[in-house]
């Protein structure tokens, strides 16, 4: 007995004081177990909620996609008025589906997000093809218009003497057709300063192709923006309501807000970006990103027209389809250091 007492004294537990300390330790251990069980329970519930949200998104997304596909299928053989109504409904539902995807990004896995983006892109392509097939317009071709040509057309009935000293404005790309063009832009130009107003591009598809050493300012909110074969250019654009497609671009500076960016075969190009979904690059090298900073007087109004979330910008979330090494950054794109970012767009 004496040995036990001595042992307790050596351990610091003697008499009532020792019993109290033992009790205190037991209580702390019990409390730690309770807290650990609570943490595990919360983690399990959080995981369960995430799974439920993911399942709800998948179910709702697929249901809405099937509805849009059915609308497009029903356009075949229908009367023009019916087709127009169905395509308008399909377009509205597609835009709503885009917003649903944007709002659900925070709880989707990267795989789920890529799958949904690919499905949405396929749906947008199908919508465009159905519109072109069901509501054919006159065949169009890109043509070069000049001030002299426009003046000649306007003054055909009462011709006026031409002012030979006025330089012609060339290279304006416009789409011919019975109705106002749904596509506009510039093509085959070198060392020019080019602009389009909101009235010219609002809710239209804009195509810029084969431009070299040009500066382009696009004010307003286009539906989509296509950049092809761009070399040594600076291209600034207002909020694009859906996607921007870049292909074969090099040594250029691009700036735009958009819902989604897809970039192919592009090298040594800076992108000042605001994107509410994700940016995707493929077969690219030397592409660098920074947040969108270009501004002009009606920018906020154009954001409202575009439907983009002004507060959301995932400019650093870039998916490289040629780089699948998990946990290792892609060598094909970088973030532009703050000290090197363009601050003055008017120069």
C-alpha distance (Angstrom), angle and dihedral (degrees) to the residues before:
residue distance angle dihedral
X1 . . .
X2 3.76 . .
X3 3.80 88.7 .
X4 3.81 91.2 54.8
X5 3.80 91.9 50.0
X6 3.77 90.3 49.1
X7 3.82 90.1 49.8
X8 3.80 91.4 51.3
X9 3.78 90.6 48.8
X10 3.80 90.7 51.1
X11 3.82 90.0 52.8
X12 3.76 92.6 48.6
X13 3.84 94.4 -107.8
X14 3.75 109.4 115.6
X15 3.76 125.5 151.8
X16 3.77 119.9 -38.6
X17 3.79 92.1 -18.2
X18 3.81 91.4 59.6
X19 3.80 92.9 48.5
X20 3.80 90.7 51.0
X21 3.79 92.0 52.2
X22 3.79 91.7 49.0
X23 3.79 89.7 50.3
X24 3.81 90.8 49.2
X25 3.80 92.0 51.7
X26 3.79 91.9 48.7
X27 3.79 90.8 50.6
X28 3.83 91.7 49.9
X29 3.78 90.8 49.2
X30 3.79 90.8 48.9
X31 3.81 91.5 48.5
X32 3.81 91.2 49.3
X33 3.80 90.0 52.8
X34 3.82 91.1 50.6
X35 3.84 91.8 49.6
X36 3.80 91.3 47.6
X37 3.80 90.5 51.1
X38 3.82 90.1 49.5
X39 3.81 91.5 51.0
X40 3.78 91.4 50.3
X41 3.79 90.6 48.2
X42 3.83 92.1 50.1
X43 3.81 91.4 47.4
X44 3.79 90.7 50.2
X45 3.81 92.0 48.1
X46 3.82 91.3 46.9
X47 3.80 90.6 50.8
X48 3.78 89.8 47.7
X49 3.82 91.7 50.8
X50 3.81 91.0 49.2
X51 3.79 90.5 50.9
X52 3.80 91.0 48.5
X53 3.81 91.2 50.1
X54 3.80 90.8 48.0
X55 3.80 91.8 49.2
X56 3.82 91.2 47.5
X57 3.83 91.1 49.8
X58 3.79 92.7 48.8
X59 3.79 92.5 48.0
X60 3.82 94.9 45.3
X61 3.82 93.9 42.5
X62 3.81 94.1 50.0
X63 3.79 92.1 44.6
X64 3.81 92.2 52.1
X65 3.79 92.1 43.6
X66 3.82 90.6 52.7
X67 3.81 89.2 50.1
X68 3.83 91.3 53.2
X69 3.82 91.8 46.3
X70 3.81 89.3 51.6
X71 3.80 90.5 51.3
X72 3.80 90.5 52.1
X73 3.80 92.7 47.0
X74 3.80 91.4 51.7
X75 3.81 90.6 58.7
X76 3.80 91.2 74.9
X77 3.80 110.0 105.8
X78 3.80 94.7 -4.8
X79 3.80 124.4 131.3
X80 3.79 117.2 -89.6
X81 3.82 94.5 -110.3
X82 3.81 91.3 51.3
X83 3.80 91.7 46.1
X84 3.80 91.5 50.8
X85 3.81 91.2 51.7
X86 3.81 93.1 47.4
X87 3.80 93.2 47.6
X88 3.80 91.1 50.4
X89 3.80 89.5 51.9
X90 3.81 91.3 46.7
X91 3.82 90.9 49.8
X92 3.82 91.8 51.0
X93 3.79 92.3 47.6
X94 3.82 91.1 48.6
X95 3.81 91.0 53.7
X96 3.81 89.8 48.4
X97 3.80 89.3 50.1
X98 3.81 89.3 52.8
X99 3.80 90.3 53.2
X100 3.81 91.1 47.0
X101 3.81 89.5 53.9
X102 3.82 91.9 47.8
X103 3.80 91.8 51.0
X104 3.83 92.5 48.1
X105 3.80 98.2 49.8
X106 3.82 95.3 98.2
X107 3.81 95.1 68.5
X108 3.82 100.5 32.3
X109 3.78 122.0 100.0
X110 3.79 118.0 -122.3
X111 3.81 90.1 -107.0
X112 3.81 92.7 50.9
X113 3.80 90.3 47.8
X114 3.81 93.2 51.2
X115 3.79 91.4 47.9
X116 3.81 91.9 50.6
X117 3.81 92.7 46.2
X118 3.80 91.3 50.3
X119 3.82 91.2 48.7
X120 3.80 91.3 48.7
X121 3.80 92.1 48.6
X122 3.81 90.2 50.5
X123 3.79 89.2 50.1
X124 3.82 92.3 51.0
X125 3.80 90.4 50.1
X126 3.80 91.0 49.2
X127 3.80 90.1 49.6
X128 3.81 91.7 52.5
X129 3.79 92.5 46.9
X130 3.80 92.7 48.3
X131 3.79 91.0 48.8
X132 3.79 90.9 50.6
X133 3.80 92.8 47.1
X134 3.79 99.4 41.4
X135 3.79 97.7 39.3
X136 3.80 104.1 33.3
X137 3.75 116.7 -171.6
X138 3.75 129.2 -162.1
X139 3.76 113.1 -67.0
X140 3.74 106.9 -93.9
X141 3.74 135.5 -157.7
X142 3.75 133.1 -172.6
X143 3.74 113.4 -104.5
X144 3.75 136.8 180.0
X145 3.75 115.3 -115.1
X146 3.77 125.8 -166.0
X147 3.75 134.3 -170.4
X148 3.79 88.5 -113.0
X149 3.82 90.6 55.6
X150 3.82 92.4 47.8
X151 3.80 91.9 47.8
X152 3.79 91.3 48.7
X153 3.81 91.0 52.4
X154 3.79 93.0 46.7
X155 3.80 93.7 46.2
X156 3.79 97.4 40.0
X157 3.80 92.7 116.0
X158 3.82 93.8 45.1
X159 3.80 109.1 24.5
X160 3.78 117.3 -156.7
X161 3.79 128.5 -160.5
X162 3.81 111.4 -86.5
X163 3.78 118.7 -116.9
X164 3.79 101.8 -129.9
X165 3.79 91.0 -168.5
X166 3.81 94.9 65.1
X167 3.79 111.9 94.8
X168 3.81 115.7 -129.9
X169 3.79 120.9 -116.6
X170 3.80 106.9 -132.9
X171 3.76 140.5 -175.8
X172 3.79 100.5 39.7
X173 3.78 107.7 153.7
X174 3.79 116.2 -144.1
X175 3.78 134.6 163.3
X176 3.76 119.0 -122.4
X177 3.81 119.2 -138.9
X178 3.75 145.9 117.6
X179 3.81 93.5 -91.5
X180 3.83 127.7 46.1
X181 3.80 109.7 -71.4
X182 3.81 118.2 -93.3
X183 3.81 91.0 -161.2
X184 3.77 127.7 52.3
X185 3.77 139.8 157.6
X186 3.80 144.1 108.2
X187 3.79 132.4 -68.2
X188 3.81 142.0 179.2
X189 3.79 98.2 14.3
X190 3.81 135.0 138.7
X191 3.82 131.4 -160.1
X192 3.81 96.5 -6.9
X193 3.81 134.6 137.7
X194 3.82 106.1 -133.8
X195 3.80 131.6 -175.3
X196 3.78 139.0 176.6
X197 3.79 126.2 -167.5
X198 3.80 128.4 -132.4
X199 3.80 89.9 -104.5
X200 3.81 90.1 57.7
X201 3.81 99.2 48.2
X202 3.82 106.2 24.3
X203 3.84 108.7 136.3
X204 3.81 91.4 -14.6
X205 3.80 131.7 121.7
X206 3.81 109.4 -105.6
X207 3.81 120.4 -154.3
X208 3.80 123.0 -169.1
X209 3.78 113.3 -178.9
X210 3.82 138.5 166.9
X211 3.80 96.0 5.9
X212 3.82 121.2 157.2
X213 3.82 126.8 -169.3
X214 3.80 92.1 -14.5
X215 3.80 132.9 143.8
X216 3.80 113.4 -142.1
X217 3.81 126.6 -171.9
X218 3.82 116.5 -173.0
X219 3.81 113.1 -172.7
X220 3.80 117.9 -165.8
X221 3.79 136.5 30.6
X222 3.82 116.7 -61.0
X223 3.78 122.0 -168.5
X224 3.81 94.2 -127.9
X225 3.79 135.5 -5.4
X226 3.81 123.4 -145.2
X227 3.81 120.5 -169.2
X228 3.81 116.7 -174.0
X229 3.80 130.8 171.2
X230 3.79 96.7 -1.6
X231 3.82 118.8 168.7
X232 3.80 127.2 -177.4
X233 3.82 95.0 -16.8
X234 3.79 137.0 139.9
X235 3.80 110.5 -142.7
X236 3.81 121.3 -177.0
X237 3.79 121.1 -178.4
X238 3.79 137.8 176.9
X239 3.84 122.3 -120.7
X240 3.82 112.5 -44.6
X241 3.81 109.0 -148.5
X242 3.81 95.3 -147.1
X243 3.82 130.2 2.5
X244 3.78 139.5 -10.0
X245 3.82 116.4 -151.6
X246 3.81 118.7 -162.5
X247 3.80 121.2 -173.7
X248 3.80 130.4 170.7
X249 3.77 97.7 -2.2
X250 3.81 124.3 154.0
X251 3.80 141.1 173.4
X252 3.79 91.7 4.7
X253 3.82 142.2 127.0
X254 3.81 117.6 -133.9
X255 3.81 129.2 -176.2
X256 3.80 128.1 -179.1
X257 3.82 144.7 124.0
X258 3.82 115.5 -124.5
X259 3.78 145.5 154.7
X260 3.81 94.0 -115.7
X261 3.80 136.9 3.0
X262 3.81 125.3 -153.6
X263 3.79 117.0 -176.9
X264 3.82 125.9 -174.6
X265 3.81 134.7 179.5
X266 3.80 93.4 -3.0
X267 3.82 128.3 147.6
X268 3.81 138.3 -174.9
X269 3.80 94.6 -0.2
X270 3.81 131.4 141.3
X271 3.80 118.8 -142.5
X272 3.81 120.9 -163.9
X273 3.76 98.5 -162.6
X274 3.76 145.4 -176.1
X275 3.81 109.1 -178.6
X276 3.80 126.2 169.6
X277 3.80 94.5 -163.8
X278 3.82 119.5 28.1
X279 3.78 138.1 -63.2
X280 3.79 118.0 -120.3
X281 3.81 126.2 -162.1
X282 3.80 128.3 -174.0
X283 3.81 130.3 179.0
X284 3.81 89.3 0.4
X285 3.81 133.9 137.2
X286 3.79 133.1 -174.7
X287 3.81 95.4 14.2
X288 3.81 114.0 152.0
X289 3.81 131.1 -170.1
X290 3.80 138.8 -152.0
X291 3.82 133.0 163.2
X292 3.81 118.0 -80.0
X293 3.82 110.6 -95.1
X294 3.80 106.7 160.9
X295 3.79 112.6 119.4
X296 3.80 138.6 -175.0
X297 3.83 133.5 170.8
X298 3.84 98.9 -90.6
X299 3.81 98.0 38.1
X300 3.82 95.2 113.6
X301 3.81 91.7 49.6
X302 3.81 89.6 51.0
X303 3.81 90.7 51.0
X304 3.80 87.9 55.6
X305 3.81 91.3 50.4
X306 3.82 91.9 48.3
X307 3.80 94.6 52.7
X308 3.82 91.5 -135.5
X309 3.79 119.5 145.9
X310 3.82 104.1 -110.0
X311 3.81 91.6 -159.1
X312 3.82 96.4 53.6
X313 3.79 121.2 82.2
X314 3.81 122.7 160.5
X315 3.80 94.8 175.4
X316 3.82 93.1 140.6
X317 3.83 94.0 51.3
X318 3.80 100.0 89.7
X319 3.81 121.9 163.2
X320 3.81 115.0 -152.6
X321 3.80 108.9 -160.1
X322 3.82 89.5 -162.8
X323 3.80 94.3 55.3
X324 3.79 116.2 65.4
X325 3.82 100.4 159.0
X326 3.80 103.4 125.5
X327 3.79 114.8 -136.4
X328 3.82 94.1 13.4
X329 3.83 119.3 98.6
X330 3.78 117.4 -119.8
X331 3.82 112.9 -105.3
X332 3.80 90.2 -147.4
X333 3.80 97.8 75.8
X334 3.80 137.8 33.2
X335 3.79 141.4 -179.7
X336 3.80 114.7 -102.9
X337 3.84 108.4 -118.7
X338 3.80 112.0 -113.6
X339 3.80 91.8 -118.6
X340 3.81 90.5 56.4
X341 3.81 98.1 46.6
X342 3.79 119.6 115.2
X343 3.80 110.0 -107.7
X344 3.80 103.7 168.9
X345 3.78 112.8 57.6
X346 3.80 94.7 174.2
X347 3.78 95.3 67.5
